[in-house]
Amino acid sequence: MKFLAVAIVVILSSASSATRADECETVVDALKKLGDVVTKKDAKTTPSICAAMGQVLGLAQSVRIIAKECYDEGKKRDDLMKDMAESAKVFQDDRFDV
């Protein structure tokens, strides 16, 4: 996860705006795919379930941060941030049973 954060900082600091948007899209897609992989793992123990939930929350927050910094204000940015907030809420909801 630390490597990913460093990669994101490098991408954001060195790219032109058009290239930056493409690279941000690539990073967002990669994070979403990683989230899909994590949620499809068959966690059987409480610690492994909690770990997966933490990973998904971290990925959702990462996507929200990237969207806020990379994309221009508008529907695409707003929708992405809303989707990630809703995904995180599912795991933060106290009615979620482990």
Steps between C-alpha positions, in 0.01 A plus 500: 500500500792733576638444150165595350491826696850592377403414142195722524704794627749460215222483243324806636811712529658430163226475240341759274126551547388281206753231578424541868129431445583184303743383767251578774241294315750214485567522873128519586429196280785306663371583849147397406628169359698440818184568700316243290773244568489567875122472521500171307746330735336238717585630846400242758621640830406818681854644470513430126155654451606808698822526299309486172256763622791726596659454159177589323457810716856608423454445129172692497660791683795494259268520199312792660827689559618438143163606358504819703854590392501376140163563347339832422190586697195344341285193472778246441694612805189535716362160399830324566539662841138418588537136391813455710339666803201266469729197467689602812177559690391140445807382690479770765133442574456360849227267371757312290541156657837328504 
